[in-house]
């Protein structure tokens, strides 16, 4: 038992020493100060409720009288492969003595056990997130943030597995996991990949407008990254899906066309340029159809001949080479010749 206490004490001392002399985490600020449009509210993805002692302390509380002894007890349970008792002991320590130097050690051990011994992905993610939220200076911030990203990836893969189809039928929690990763480690090398995952999951849910927001943010905040170039094409694809769903929306048409032109000028691969050129032609065609339909609206028995002529001439002025230009010119000639 003395040896066990010595090991625990050394572990805690090492953690505290590292926290006291550590520089700012390499992953960037602990929380992103930039806005992330397309993400859920911070109440859903950032804040973790602080742990407090459970009810019925005689059943759920710590088994020892102080944090040092409780940590030694938890370690002993884990060493003896008493997994449930160990998890319960680690959690009880954090709840009863949250300010003790042993607390972050116990919190990390709890997260690790949930991941490695129980394969509880959601539980492990929550516990690692709690460690970053409440003990950012008492843990290896970069390593734990990377662990969050790893677990988020496992959650996503599990959601694709038939055995987990009911467990992860709703991808909201997986998406929020990636969002939490980005907000905690915006400067990490994997932050851009995490943002692509967020956007992809938004698209999977049919939320193309929010996916576009995420792609825009990725391109803005990480403009020189490879992922930003990928986002250029992916955003174009998402915008086209929205356009096809709402082709009656003239402002959306104009906005999409403007984006595709800008994206085409920045695209770096022939595949991306080919897609953007095809989408631009399609979007321009939709806009042309809308413009012609608007002009044709005035060509009816309830409107004057001059209003119809004016509408067609506006169309021809804006789109002299439009695909309905010949038809519009012919109709103008008919109307000016007295036809109705």
C-alpha positions in Angstrom: 0.0 0.0 0.0 2.9 2.4 0.8 4.2 1.8 -2.7 0.8 2.5 -4.2 0.6 5.8 -2.3 4.1 6.7 -3.5 3.2 6.1 -7.1 0.0 8.2 -6.8 1.9 11.0 -5.1 4.6 11.0 -7.8 1.9 11.1 -10.6 0.0 14.0 -9.0 3.3 15.9 -8.5 4.3 15.5 -12.1 0.9 16.7 -13.3 1.0 19.8 -11.1 4.6 20.6 -12.0 3.8 20.4 -15.7 0.7 22.6 -15.3 2.7 25.2 -13.4 5.4 25.6 -16.0 3.5 24.9 -19.1 3.2 27.3 -22.0 0.0 28.1 -23.8 -1.2 24.9 -25.5 0.0 24.4 -29.1 -3.6 23.9 -30.2 -4.2 27.7 -29.8 -6.5 29.4 -27.4 -8.4 27.1 -25.1 -11.6 28.5 -26.5 -12.1 30.0 -29.9 -12.9 33.7 -29.7 -14.1 33.7 -33.3 -17.7 33.1 -34.2 -18.4 29.9 -35.9 -21.6 30.3 -38.0 -23.2 26.9 -38.7 -22.3 25.5 -35.2 -24.8 25.0 -32.5 -25.0 27.4 -29.6 -22.2 27.3 -27.0 -24.6 26.1 -24.4 -24.9 22.9 -26.3 -21.3 22.3 -27.3 -19.0 24.1 -24.8 -20.4 24.1 -21.3 -20.2 21.1 -19.1 -22.2 21.0 -16.0 -19.8 21.0 -13.0 -19.9 17.8 -11.1 -21.2 17.8 -7.5 -21.5 15.1 -4.9 -24.2 12.6 -5.7 -27.2 11.9 -3.5 -26.9 9.0 -1.0 -23.3 9.6 -0.3 -23.1 6.4 1.7 -23.8 4.5 -1.6 -22.3 6.8 -4.3 -19.8 8.9 -2.5 -16.0 8.3 -1.9 -14.8 5.3 0.0 -12.0 7.1 1.7 -11.6 10.2 3.8 -9.4 12.4 1.6 -8.4 12.7 -2.0 -5.0 11.1 -1.7 -6.4 7.9 -0.2 -9.4 7.9 -2.6 -7.0 8.1 -5.6 -5.0 5.2 -4.2 -8.1 3.2 -3.7 -9.3 3.9 -7.3 -5.9 2.9 -8.7 -6.0 -0.3 -6.7 -9.5 -1.1 -8.0 -8.3 -0.6 -11.6 -5.1 -2.6 -11.0 -7.3 -5.5 -9.7 -9.5 -5.1 -12.8 -12.5 -4.1 -10.7 -13.5 -1.7 -13.5 -16.9 -0.6 -12.2 -15.5 0.1 -8.7 -12.6 2.0 -10.2 -14.8 4.2 -12.4 -17.1 4.9 -9.5 -14.1 5.8 -7.2 -12.5 8.1 -9.8 -15.7 9.9 -10.4 -16.5 10.2 -6.6 -13.1 11.8 -6.1 -13.7 14.5 -8.7 -17.1 15.2 -7.2 -16.1 15.3 -3.6 -12.7 17.1 -3.9 -12.8 19.0 -7.2 -10.0 21.4 -6.2 -7.6 18.7 -5.0 -4.5 18.1 -7.3 -5.7 14.4 -7.5 -9.0 15.5 -9.2 -7.6 16.0 -12.7 -5.7 12.8 -12.4 -8.9 10.9 -11.5 -10.9 12.7 -14.2 -8.4 11.7 -16.9 -8.3 8.1 -15.6 -12.2 8.0 -15.7 -12.2 9.1 -19.3 -9.5 6.7 -20.3 -11.4 3.8 -18.6 -14.6 4.6 -20.3 -12.9 4.6 -23.7 -10.6 1.6 -23.3 -12.4 -0.7 -20.9 -16.0 0.0 -21.6 -15.9 1.4 -25.2 -18.4 4.0 -24.1 -17.6 6.6 -26.8 -20.1 9.3 -25.8 -19.2 8.9 -22.1 -15.5 9.1 -22.8 -16.0 12.2 -24.9 -17.9 13.9 -22.2 -15.3 13.1 -19.6 -12.4 14.2 -21.7 -14.3 17.4 -22.5 -14.9 17.9 -18.8 -11.2 17.5 -18.2 -10.4 20.3 -20.7 -13.2 22.5 -19.4 -12.3 22.4 -15.7 -8.7 21.4 -15.5 -7.1 22.9 -18.7 -3.8 23.8 -16.9 -3.5 20.5 -15.0 -3.5 18.2 -18.0 -1.7 17.9 -21.3 -4.1 20.1 -23.1 -2.9 19.3 -26.7 -2.9 15.6 -26.0 -6.4 15.6 -24.5 -7.8 17.8 -27.3 -6.4 15.3 -29.8 -8.0 12.5 -27.8 -11.4 14.4 -28.2 -10.9 14.5 -32.0 -10.0 10.8 -32.0 -13.1 9.9 -30.0 -15.3 12.1 -32.2 -14.0 10.1 -35.2 -14.8 6.8 -33.5 -18.3 8.1 -32.8 -18.8 9.0 -36.4 -17.5 5.6 -37.6 -19.7 3.8 -35.1 -22.7 5.6 -36.5 -22.0 4.1 -39.9 -22.0 0.6 -38.4 -25.2 -1.4 -38.5 -24.8 -2.5 -34.9 -24.9 1.1 -33.8 -27.7 2.3 -36.2 -30.1 3.0 -33.3 -27.5 4.3 -30.9 -26.3 7.0 -33.4 -29.4 7.2 -35.5 -29.3 11.0 -34.9 -26.0 12.5 -35.9 -26.5 15.7 -33.9 -24.3 14.5 -31.0 -21.5 13.4 -33.4 -21.6 16.8 -35.1 -21.6 18.6 -31.8 -18.6 16.5 -30.7 -16.6 17.8 -33.7 -17.8 21.4 -33.0 -16.6 21.0 -29.4 -13.2 19.9 -30.7 -12.8 23.0 -33.0 -13.9 25.4 -30.2 -11.3 23.9 -27.8 -8.5 23.5 -30.2 -8.9 26.0 -33.1 -5.2 26.0 -33.8 -4.8 22.2 -34.0 -3.7 20.6 -37.2 -7.0 18.6 -37.3 -9.3 21.6 -36.7 -9.9 22.0 -40.4 -10.7 18.3 -40.9 -13.1 18.6 -37.9 -14.8 21.5 -39.6 -15.2 19.6 -42.8 -16.8 16.8 -40.7 -19.2 19.3 -39.2 -20.2 20.6 -42.6 -20.6 17.1 -44.0 -22.9 16.1 -41.1 -25.0 19.2 -41.7 -25.4 18.1 -45.3 -26.3 14.6 -44.2 -29.1 16.2 -42.2 -30.2 18.2 -45.2 -29.1 21.4 -43.5 -27.3 22.8 -46.6 -27.6 26.4 -45.6 -25.7 25.7 -42.3 -23.2 23.6 -44.1 -22.5 26.6 -46.4 -21.9 28.7 -43.3 -19.3 26.2 -42.0 -17.5 26.0 -45.3 -17.4 29.8 -45.5 -16.0 30.0 -42.0 -13.4 27.3 -42.8 -12.3 29.2 -45.9 -12.1 32.5 -44.0 -10.3 31.3 -40.9 -8.0 28.8 -42.5 -7.6 30.3 -46.0 -4.2 28.8 -46.7 -5.1 25.2 -45.8 -5.7 22.3 -48.1 -9.1 21.8 -46.5 -10.1 25.4 -47.5 -9.5 24.5 -51.1 -11.6 21.4 -50.7 -14.3 23.5 -49.0 -14.3 25.8 -52.1 -15.8 23.0 -54.2 -17.9 21.4 -51.4 -19.5 24.8 -50.7 -20.3 25.1 -54.4 -22.0 21.7 -54.4 -24.0 22.6 -51.2 -25.1 26.0 -52.7 -26.3 24.2 -55.9 -28.4 21.8 -53.8 -30.0 24.8 -52.1 -30.5 26.5 -55.5 -32.2 23.5 -56.9 -34.5 23.3 -53.9 -35.3 27.0 -54.1 -34.9 27.9 -57.8 -37.6 30.5 -57.5 -35.4 32.6 -55.3 -33.8 35.2 -57.6 -31.4 36.7 -55.0 -30.2 33.2 -54.2 -29.5 32.6 -57.9 -27.5 35.8 -58.1 -25.6 35.0 -54.9 -24.8 31.5 -56.1 -23.6 32.6 -59.5 -21.4 35.2 -57.9 -19.9 32.6 -55.6 -19.3 30.1 -58.4 -17.5 32.7 -60.4 -15.2 33.7 -57.5 -14.6 30.0 -56.7 -13.7 29.2 -60.3 -11.1 31.9 -60.2 -9.5 30.3 -57.1 -9.9 26.6 -57.9 -6.6 24.8 -58.1 -7.5 21.4 -59.7 -9.0 20.6 -63.0 -11.7 18.4 -61.3 -12.8 21.3 -59.2 -12.8 23.7 -62.1 -14.9 21.3 -64.2 -17.5 20.9 -61.5 -17.6 24.7 -60.9 -18.0 25.4 -64.6 -20.8 22.9 -64.9 -22.6 24.3 -61.9 -22.1 27.9 -63.1 -23.7 27.0 -66.4 -26.6 25.3 -64.6 -27.1 28.3 -62.2 -27.0 30.8 -65.0 -29.6 28.7 -66.8 -31.9 28.8 -63.8 -31.4 32.5 -63.5 -32.2 32.9 -67.2 -35.3 30.8 -66.9 -36.4 32.9 -64.0 -35.8 36.2 -65.8 -37.7 35.1 -68.9 -40.6 33.8 -66.8 -40.8 37.2 -65.1 -40.9 38.9 -68.5 -43.5 36.5 -69.8 -45.7 37.2 -66.7 -46.6 40.5 -68.3 -47.5 38.9 -71.6 -51.2 38.2 -70.9 -54.6 39.5 -71.8 -54.8 41.3 -68.4 -51.7 43.4 -69.2 -51.1 46.0 -71.8 -49.2 45.3 -74.9 -46.6 47.9 -73.9 -46.0 46.4 -70.5 -45.2 43.0 -72.2 -42.9 44.7 -74.7 -41.1 46.5 -71.9 -40.7 43.3 -69.8 -39.2 41.4 -72.8 -36.9 44.3 -73.6 -35.6 44.4 -70.1 -34.9 40.7 -70.3 -33.0 41.2 -73.6 -31.1 44.2 -72.2 -29.9 42.1 -69.2 -29.4 38.9 -71.2 -28.8 39.6 -74.9 -27.3 36.1 -75.3 -29.8 34.3 -73.0 -31.2 31.0 -74.1 -34.6 32.6 -74.4 -33.3 35.6 -76.3 -34.5 34.5 -79.7 -37.9 33.7 -78.4 -38.1 37.1 -76.6 -37.1 39.0 -79.7 -39.7 37.2 -81.8 -42.4 37.9 -79.3 -41.4 41.6 -79.2 -41.7 41.8 -82.9 -45.2 40.2 -82.8 -46.4 42.5 -80.1 -45.1 45.6 -81.9 -46.8 44.3 -85.0 -50.1 44.3 -83.2 -50.4 40.7 -82.2 -51.6 39.7 -78.7 
